[in-house]
Amino acid sequence: MVATPLREDASLTENVLVPISDTGVSLLKSTLILGPNASGKSNVIKAFDFFKRFIINSFKDLQAGEEIGVDNFRLDVRTASEPTSFEIIFICGDNQYRYGFNVTREKVLDEWLYRKACRKRAKEVELFLREEDTFKVHPSMPMLQDIVNRKMVRPNALLLSAAAQFNDTTAVEIIGWLTDTTVLSCSEEDLNWRDALRHFDDETMRERIVAFSQYADLGIEDIEKSGDRVTSRHNQYDADGRVTQSVSFPFLDNESEGTIKYFSLAYPIIDALDHGKRLIVDEFDSKMHPLLTERVITLFNSKDTNPKGAQLIFTAHDSNLLSSGAFRRDQVWFTEKDRLGASKLFSLAESPWPNSKCAAELPSRKDTSRVSTAPRQSSAICPICL
């Protein structure tokens, strides 16, 4: 989500960039991940979802000796028995954190946390470093040192997860950042809908969700909820196009799958925009009309509707999104399988196909000299343009 130093369309850049004060770095408000079926798009989302859940839950939910839910890449003999590695760099408050860990199914091999202030030339400080049973903790983190001394961290749990349970300030801040990062999967549509139902009980939020549906021009005038039953109200018209009365329908029985999905996404979208949170969605465009998908993207890619810098990361199948005028090159990423079946993720800003249809469909680019055309171990033709 870090913007590259490309000179793109000025109005687009003004809307989609969030400058981080005193750092010289700007972040992007949205990112699109495209790729053919089975290229690994969903695995990008699943990896982050595991990362989030393991950090939040490993100390309180995993029992001693219970396996960690990671799967090795088994199509390459070199990786079949290697540990799985995760690392994230993110900004929370006035600090930038770098946190990661290496794990097998049995235990945590390594874990590390670094912090530096959000200003130029700030130095990164090691807050803790774990190498299996050996811990090195910074003097400013006495609670973590106490947890280590008391041997309270199981081999299959993270020190950061344990520290949050004991209300360490830094750990709680990081867990809060992760909690404010919502991950939604299309394979959990029933769960997403049930979660959406909870917010219909809040009258103010219900009214905002109704307004959100009117923004999408779905023809729904109101939504009512009684228990778990949701009904939508539509206008009935006479032959001259005049409204005669309202007609109510059972929502799940009569509304389209696209409308149901839109309502499932309504609260996470509103919540992210209201508070500057992060929303990660797998197969975002599934079941929704392309124009409706573009409308939601526009909400994030706008300084007016997204003044707090909320971020949307999503996978999609529809390459026509590239011609919508909503994305810079560094906002578009591709997944592609190599000859061993492993997925590679790379940005269109470093595309190995500079003359592809995908690149041509993006907004005009005034400086192409910065685009790398170095050879890559990939197909000669963009998989989206096949």
N, C-alpha and C positions, 0 to 999 in steps of 0.2 A: 504493500500500500504506500510505498515511498515513491513520490513523483520523480521521474527522470528529467534531466535538463534539456528537454525538447521544446522547440518553439512551435507550439500548436496554435489553433484558432484562439484568438485573444478572449472572446466572450466565453468560450467553453472553459478555458483555463481559469478565468476569473471565478467561475461558478464551482468547479470541481476540486479546486485545491484548498487545503487548510494549512496555512503557514504555521510552523511551530516557532514561536518567538525565540530570538537569540540563538537559533541553531543553524539557520540557513537551509533547513529541511522543510519540505511541504509534503503533506499526506493527501492521498486521494480519497474522495468520498464514496467511490464505488469501483468495483472490479468485476468483470465478466470473465468466466472460465468456459471456453468452448472446446469441443473435441468430439470425435466419433464415438459411437457406442463402444463400451468396454475399453476406452482409452485411459480411464482412471479419474474422471472428473469427480465422481462420488467419493472416491477414496481420499481425495484432498479434504473434503468436508468431514468424512469419517475420522480422519487422522486428527483434525482439530477437535472434534467432538470427544474422542477418547482422551486427548491431552487435557481438555477442560475437566471431564468427569473424574479422571484419575487424580488430578491435583486436589479437587474438592473433596473426593470421597475416599481416597485410599486409606487414610488413617482410621476413619470411623466405620467404614463398611467392610473392608477386607479383613478376614480373620487370619491368624497365624497359619502359614503354610498354604493359604489359598492362592491359586494361580492368578497372575496378572493377565488381563485380556488382550494381549498383543499377538499378532500373527506374523511370522517371518515370511519374507518373499521366498517361496520355495522353488521357483523356476530357475534359480541360479544357485549352483552348489556352494558358491562363495558366501551367499547371504543366508542360506538355509539354517545355519547355526549361529549367526551373528546376532548381537543384541540390537534392539530397536532404539533409535535415537530421536529425540524431540528437542527443539529449541525455539524460543520465541523472543523477539525484541519488541517491546511495546512501551508506550508512554502512559503514565498514570500520575495525575497531578503535575508536580513540577519536576518529576524524575523520569528517566528512561531506565527500564529494567531489561536485563538479559537473563533469561531463566531456561534451564533445560535439564534433561536427564537421559540416561541410557538404562534400558531395562531388558531383562529376559522374562520368560513366563514365571520364573521362580523368584526373582529378586531385582532390586534396584542396584545397579552396578556403580553408577555415578550420578551426582546431582550437583548443580551449581546455580548460584544467584549473584548477579552483579548489578550495580546501580551507579548511575551518574546523573548529575544535574542537567537540566535541559538548557544548556548554554554552550556557546562555542568554546572549544579547547578544554571543556570539563573532563576530568579524569574518571575513568571507570574504577569503582571500588569493589573488591571481592567481599561480599557479605558472608558467604559460606561456600565451602567446597567439600563434597563428600566423595570418597573413593571406597566403596563397599562399607566396611565397618570403621573407616577412618574419617573423622570430621575435622575440618578447620573452620572455626567460626570467628568472625570479626568481633572485636571487643564491644562494639556498639549494639551487639545482639545478645545480651546476657540471657534472655529467656531461652533462645535456641541452644545456647551452651548448657543451660540447666537441663533441658530436655535430653541432650546428648549424654550428659553426665549420668543421668538417671536411667539411661538405656531404654528410653521409651519409644524409640523408632524401630519398628519391625523391619526385617529385610525386604518385605513386599510393600512397604509404605514409604511415602515421601516425607522428608523432614519439613518441607514447606506446609504440607497438609497437617502434620502434627502441630506445627507452630500456630497455625490458624485456630486450631481447637483450643489452644491456651491463650488466645487473644493477643498474640504478638502483633504489634501495630503494622509492621511491614507486610507480614503474611496476610493479615485481614484485608489490607488494602489491595493486595494482588488477587485474593479470592473474590473480593468485591468487583474488581475489574473483569474477572472471568465470568462471574454471575451476570454481569451486565452485558455479556456477549452471548446472544441467543443463537442457537444452532437448530435449524429445522430441516427435517428430511421428508421427502415425498413419501417414503415408505412408512411414515408414522402419521398419516393423514387423520386417522381416527383420534389419535392422541392430540394432534394439533387442534382439531375441532373441539374436543372436550375442554382443552385449555382455553379456547376462545369463548366457550360458553360461560366461564367464570366471570368474564369481564362484562357480559351483558347485564349482570345484576347491579352494576354501578350505573346509575341513571345518566350521569354526566358522560361516562365513557360510551354508554349505549348510543347516546345522541351523536357523539363524535364518530362512532362507527357507521351510523346511518348516514351522516354527512359524507363520510368516506365512500360509501356506496354510491351516493349521488354524484360525487366527483367522477366516479367511473361510469356514470350514466347507465346503471343496471336496471332502471325502471322501478326500483324499490323505494316506496315512500316512507316506510317505517318497519321496524322489527319489534316483535313482542316476545317475551319469554315467560313461560310458566313452568316451573320445575325444570325438567330437561327438554321440554317441548318448546320449539322456536317456530314462530310463524312470521311470514313476511307479508306486508300489505302493499297492494298495487292498485292503481286507478283503473276503473272500468269506464269505457267511453261509448258514446252513442255514434250513430252513423255520420254525424257532423263533426266528430272529434271532440265533443264536449264531455267533461268528466261528469259521470252520473253518480257513482258511488265508489267505495273502496271494497276490494276483494282480498281476503286473506288466504294464504296457502301454507300448508306445512312445509317448512323451509327445506328440510332434507329430501322430501318426496317430490317437490315441484321445481325447485331451483336447479340450475345447471351445475355440473361438477366444477366448472370454472368459477361460478359465483360462490359456491361453497368454499372453494380454496381461497378465493379473494377475501372472504370474511374470516377465514382461519388466519390469514396473514395480517388482517387489519390492525389488531392490537399490537403485535410485535413491531409493525411499521410505525404506528403512531407513537408508541413508547420510545422507540429508537430516535425518532425525529425530535420528540419533546426533550429528551435528556442527553442527546449526543452519544447514544450507545452504538453497539455494533450488532448487525444482523447478518447471519450467514445462512443461506438457503440453497438446498440442493434441488435441482430441476425446477428452478423458479418459474420458468415459462410453461411448465407442463399444465395442460388443461385451460390455460388462460389465453385469450386473444392477444396477438402481438401488440396491438395498440394499447391494450390494458397494461401489459408488461412494461411498455415504454413509458406510460403515464406514471407508474410507480417509480421507475428509475429516475424520471425527471424530478420527482419529489426530493430524492437524495442529491441529485446533481444540480442543486439550486441554492444560492446564498439566501434566497427569500424563504423557502420552505424548509431549509436545512441550515439555519444559522449556527447551530452548535456543533456541526461537523460530524454528524452520525455517519457511520460507514456501512455500506451494503456490499457483501461478497456473495456471488451467486454463480451457480452453474446453469447452463442453458444449452438447448439444441439448435435454436433458431439463429442461423448466421445472418439473417436479415437485420438483426439488431445492430450489426456493424454499420448499416446504411442509415441508421436513425439520427445520426449527428450528435449522439449523446456521449461518445467516448473518445478520449485521446488514445494514442497507441499504447501508452503504458498502463491503460486501464483494461486492456484486452490480453488475456492469457490463454494458452493452448495446452492441452494434454495430448501426448502422443506416445505410443508404445514403441520401444526399441526392438531390435531383433531378438532379444531375450524375453520379451513380454513385459519388461519393466516400464512403468510410466514416467515420462519426463514432463515437467511443467516449465513453460517459458513464456516470456512476454512478447507481444507483437513488436515492441520497441527493439527487440533483438531477434526479430523473425529471420529464419533462414530462407524465407521466400519473399524478398523485398518487392517482387513484381506480381505477387499474388492478387487475386480478386479481392481478398479480405483487406489487404493494405490499401487498395485503390478505393474501397468503399468508405474508408474513414475520412473525417474532415481534412481539408487541405493542410499539407505540412510544408512549412516554409524552409525547413532545414533538414535535409535528408542525409547530410554528411555524418550525422551522429549515429545513424542506424548501422549496427554491425552486420556485415555480410560474410563474416567468417564461416568456414565450413562447419557443419554440425553432423553428428551421426544421426541423421533423420532422413525421411523420404524426400525426394526431390520436389514433390508437389504438396502444397498445403492440404492437409486432410479435410479441411472445411470446404475447399474448392473442388475436391474430387467429383 
